[in-house]
Amino acid sequence: MSLKRSVLGRLKNYNYSNPGAYFVTLCTNKKGNILGEVVNGIVNLNEYGLIARKFWLEIPEHYNNVEIDAFVVMPDHLHGIIIILEKEPPSDCGEEKPLQGIAPAPFSVTDEHCSSVTEKGKEPQSDGGQKRNYGLLSKVIKSYKEAVVKEIRRCYNDYDFGWLHSYHDHIIRNNSYIGRIRKYIFD
């Protein structure tokens, strides 16, 4: 099962600011134990990995209609689920409604939970007259990558660290699929 789609191959005419759940994979610009290492099947994050985890957990603090779900920081990449919510809750209800048929994670994402597996855009572009709306998802990813790079440069004076320019994404369409993706992330 292929869970990834390159940002370059994103769906045309799809608004990536739409409410929904998105599975993303971000890769560092170099292979190897850049963010940590796997020891006995457990990812032990180094200082760079701890920064990557910290800033991922802070994404919702910078976007009031964005939540994070399951994620894992690996030695040279990160897998995560980003959920974009409605901008404003419907005025006719006081209770939470499921996100387009996607059930919430059976856990809350906390630093403690994530440490068991380890530990804030682009403008629409045209493609031959076809407008692509990279939207909020790309803005979140771009801001996150920039924040991690800036912090690593500030703390460790490492100007070689970076992320690959593109990233992989997949639109999560139902509960069955989000369950499979969560399992993929945590296994």
C-alpha positions, 0 to 999 in steps of 0.5 A: 500500500502506497501512503505517499504522494509527492507535493509535486503530484498533488491533486489539481483543483483540490484546496488543501485548506479544506477541512480534513485529515492529511498524512504527511512525510517530511524528509531531512536533506541528508540520510542517516541518523540526523534526528536520532537512531533506532535502538532495539526497535525504539527511536532515541531522538538526539537534540535535533530530533527533540527540536523536531518533536517539540515544534511539531507538538506546537503546530496547533498553537500557531494555527487555531484550526489545525490539530495534530494526530499520530506522528513519529520522528524517525532518524531522517524523516517524520510521519504525521497526521495533520487535521485541518478543522472548519474555520468556525464551528457551525452556529447551530450546535454546541457539541463537537461533530466528527471531522468529515467521517474521521474519528478522533485518535483513540488517544490524545497527542502529548509529549509523553505519548510521543516519547514512547515512539520518540518525542508553525506557504506556498501561494497557489501556483498555475500549471498550464492554466490549471490553478493549484491551491496548496493552501493551509497544509503547505503553509503549516509544513513550510512554517514547521520546517523553517522553525526547526531549521532556524532553531537548530542553526541558533542552538548548534550553529549547524547550517548543513541541516535542512529538509527536502524541499518537497514532502509527501502527502495523502488525503485521509478519506475515512476511519478505516484508512486513518486507522491503517495510517496510525498503525503504520506510524506506530509500527 
